[in-house]
Amino acid sequence: MAGPFTLVPSAARTASGNSGPLGLAGTAVLDLEVAVTAVSGTTPSMTLSVTWSDDGTNFGAPDGGGDTFTALTAAGTVVKQLQAKGLYAQIAWAITGTNPSFTFAVLAAT
């Protein structure tokens, strides 16, 4: 797998969701960059996490956690490097607040 590439394309999102499965093909390390370009609403907050799977269908968080980004509340860029914990990864986001909207993209490199 090559990188960097767009895992989640830039768009305004108002609800929780996920990226769908990303096959890691023997990758040991996953570098992620989240670029938030716009935030609106009352007390908007977005938490991103990486879940893992060996079959590409059933995803879960690692025992002991650690694969979650700090909650985002404003525009900016954050990066995180993770050790692969499965054959597939998925980016999940939870958006909360009153009428929240986050415009963001997620880039990945292996």
Contacts in CASP RR format, 6 or more apart in sequence:
PFRMAT RR
TARGET T0000
AUTHOR 0000-0000-0000
METHOD contacts of the structure
MODEL  1
MAGPFTLVPSAARTASGNSGPLGLAGTAVLDLEVAVTAVSGTTPSMTLSV
TWSDDGTNFGAPDGGGDTFTALTAAGTVVKQLQAKGLYAQIAWAITGTNP
SFTFAVLAAT
1 23 0 8 1.000
1 24 0 8 1.000
1 25 0 8 1.000
1 27 0 8 1.000
1 110 0 8 1.000
2 110 0 8 1.000
3 108 0 8 1.000
3 109 0 8 1.000
3 110 0 8 1.000
4 31 0 8 1.000
4 33 0 8 1.000
4 107 0 8 1.000
4 108 0 8 1.000
4 109 0 8 1.000
5 107 0 8 1.000
5 108 0 8 1.000
5 109 0 8 1.000
6 105 0 8 1.000
6 106 0 8 1.000
6 107 0 8 1.000
7 19 0 8 1.000
7 22 0 8 1.000
7 32 0 8 1.000
7 91 0 8 1.000
7 106 0 8 1.000
7 107 0 8 1.000
7 108 0 8 1.000
8 19 0 8 1.000
8 91 0 8 1.000
8 104 0 8 1.000
8 105 0 8 1.000
8 106 0 8 1.000
9 105 0 8 1.000
10 35 0 8 1.000
10 37 0 8 1.000
10 103 0 8 1.000
10 104 0 8 1.000
10 105 0 8 1.000
11 103 0 8 1.000
11 105 0 8 1.000
12 38 0 8 1.000
12 101 0 8 1.000
12 102 0 8 1.000
12 103 0 8 1.000
13 93 0 8 1.000
13 95 0 8 1.000
13 101 0 8 1.000
13 102 0 8 1.000
13 103 0 8 1.000
13 104 0 8 1.000
14 95 0 8 1.000
14 99 0 8 1.000
14 100 0 8 1.000
14 101 0 8 1.000
14 102 0 8 1.000
15 95 0 8 1.000
16 92 0 8 1.000
16 93 0 8 1.000
16 94 0 8 1.000
16 95 0 8 1.000
17 92 0 8 1.000
17 93 0 8 1.000
17 94 0 8 1.000
18 51 0 8 1.000
18 90 0 8 1.000
18 91 0 8 1.000
18 92 0 8 1.000
18 93 0 8 1.000
19 90 0 8 1.000
19 91 0 8 1.000
19 92 0 8 1.000
19 106 0 8 1.000
20 90 0 8 1.000
20 91 0 8 1.000
21 53 0 8 1.000
21 56 0 8 1.000
21 57 0 8 1.000
21 59 0 8 1.000
21 88 0 8 1.000
21 89 0 8 1.000
21 90 0 8 1.000
22 88 0 8 1.000
22 89 0 8 1.000
22 90 0 8 1.000
22 91 0 8 1.000
22 108 0 8 1.000
23 56 0 8 1.000
23 87 0 8 1.000
23 88 0 8 1.000
23 89 0 8 1.000
24 30 0 8 1.000
24 84 0 8 1.000
24 86 0 8 1.000
24 87 0 8 1.000
24 88 0 8 1.000
24 89 0 8 1.000
24 110 0 8 1.000
25 87 0 8 1.000
26 84 0 8 1.000
26 87 0 8 1.000
27 84 0 8 1.000
27 110 0 8 1.000
28 83 0 8 1.000
28 84 0 8 1.000
29 81 0 8 1.000
29 82 0 8 1.000
29 83 0 8 1.000
29 84 0 8 1.000
29 110 0 8 1.000
30 50 0 8 1.000
30 81 0 8 1.000
30 82 0 8 1.000
30 83 0 8 1.000
30 84 0 8 1.000
30 89 0 8 1.000
30 108 0 8 1.000
30 109 0 8 1.000
30 110 0 8 1.000
31 79 0 8 1.000
31 80 0 8 1.000
31 81 0 8 1.000
31 108 0 8 1.000
31 109 0 8 1.000
31 110 0 8 1.000
32 50 0 8 1.000
32 79 0 8 1.000
32 80 0 8 1.000
32 81 0 8 1.000
32 82 0 8 1.000
32 91 0 8 1.000
32 106 0 8 1.000
32 107 0 8 1.000
32 108 0 8 1.000
33 77 0 8 1.000
33 78 0 8 1.000
33 79 0 8 1.000
33 106 0 8 1.000
33 107 0 8 1.000
33 108 0 8 1.000
34 48 0 8 1.000
34 69 0 8 1.000
34 72 0 8 1.000
34 77 0 8 1.000
34 78 0 8 1.000
34 79 0 8 1.000
34 80 0 8 1.000
34 104 0 8 1.000
34 105 0 8 1.000
34 106 0 8 1.000
35 76 0 8 1.000
35 77 0 8 1.000
35 104 0 8 1.000
35 105 0 8 1.000
35 106 0 8 1.000
35 107 0 8 1.000
36 46 0 8 1.000
36 72 0 8 1.000
36 74 0 8 1.000
36 75 0 8 1.000
36 76 0 8 1.000
36 77 0 8 1.000
36 102 0 8 1.000
36 103 0 8 1.000
36 104 0 8 1.000
37 75 0 8 1.000
37 76 0 8 1.000
37 103 0 8 1.000
37 104 0 8 1.000
37 105 0 8 1.000
38 75 0 8 1.000
38 101 0 8 1.000
38 102 0 8 1.000
38 103 0 8 1.000
39 72 0 8 1.000
39 73 0 8 1.000
39 74 0 8 1.000
39 75 0 8 1.000
39 100 0 8 1.000
39 101 0 8 1.000
39 102 0 8 1.000
39 103 0 8 1.000
40 99 0 8 1.000
40 100 0 8 1.000
40 101 0 8 1.000
41 97 0 8 1.000
41 98 0 8 1.000
41 99 0 8 1.000
41 100 0 8 1.000
41 101 0 8 1.000
42 97 0 8 1.000
42 98 0 8 1.000
42 99 0 8 1.000
42 100 0 8 1.000
43 73 0 8 1.000
43 96 0 8 1.000
43 97 0 8 1.000
43 98 0 8 1.000
43 100 0 8 1.000
44 73 0 8 1.000
44 95 0 8 1.000
44 96 0 8 1.000
44 97 0 8 1.000
44 100 0 8 1.000
44 101 0 8 1.000
44 102 0 8 1.000
45 71 0 8 1.000
45 72 0 8 1.000
45 73 0 8 1.000
45 95 0 8 1.000
45 96 0 8 1.000
45 97 0 8 1.000
45 100 0 8 1.000
46 71 0 8 1.000
46 72 0 8 1.000
46 73 0 8 1.000
46 93 0 8 1.000
46 94 0 8 1.000
46 95 0 8 1.000
46 96 0 8 1.000
46 100 0 8 1.000
46 102 0 8 1.000
46 104 0 8 1.000
47 68 0 8 1.000
47 69 0 8 1.000
47 70 0 8 1.000
47 71 0 8 1.000
47 72 0 8 1.000
47 93 0 8 1.000
47 94 0 8 1.000
48 68 0 8 1.000
48 69 0 8 1.000
48 72 0 8 1.000
48 91 0 8 1.000
48 92 0 8 1.000
48 93 0 8 1.000
48 106 0 8 1.000
49 61 0 8 1.000
49 67 0 8 1.000
49 68 0 8 1.000
49 69 0 8 1.000
49 91 0 8 1.000
49 92 0 8 1.000
49 93 0 8 1.000
49 94 0 8 1.000
50 67 0 8 1.000
50 68 0 8 1.000
50 82 0 8 1.000
50 89 0 8 1.000
50 90 0 8 1.000
50 91 0 8 1.000
50 92 0 8 1.000
51 59 0 8 1.000
51 60 0 8 1.000
51 61 0 8 1.000
51 67 0 8 1.000
51 89 0 8 1.000
51 90 0 8 1.000
51 92 0 8 1.000
52 59 0 8 1.000
52 60 0 8 1.000
52 61 0 8 1.000
52 62 0 8 1.000
52 67 0 8 1.000
52 84 0 8 1.000
52 85 0 8 1.000
52 86 0 8 1.000
52 88 0 8 1.000
52 89 0 8 1.000
52 90 0 8 1.000
53 59 0 8 1.000
53 60 0 8 1.000
53 86 0 8 1.000
53 87 0 8 1.000
53 88 0 8 1.000
53 89 0 8 1.000
53 90 0 8 1.000
54 86 0 8 1.000
54 87 0 8 1.000
54 88 0 8 1.000
55 87 0 8 1.000
55 88 0 8 1.000
56 87 0 8 1.000
56 88 0 8 1.000
59 88 0 8 1.000
59 90 0 8 1.000
59 92 0 8 1.000
61 67 0 8 1.000
61 68 0 8 1.000
62 85 0 8 1.000
67 82 0 8 1.000
67 85 0 8 1.000
69 78 0 8 1.000
69 80 0 8 1.000
70 78 0 8 1.000
72 78 0 8 1.000
72 102 0 8 1.000
72 104 0 8 1.000
91 106 0 8 1.000
93 102 0 8 1.000
93 104 0 8 1.000
95 102 0 8 1.000
END
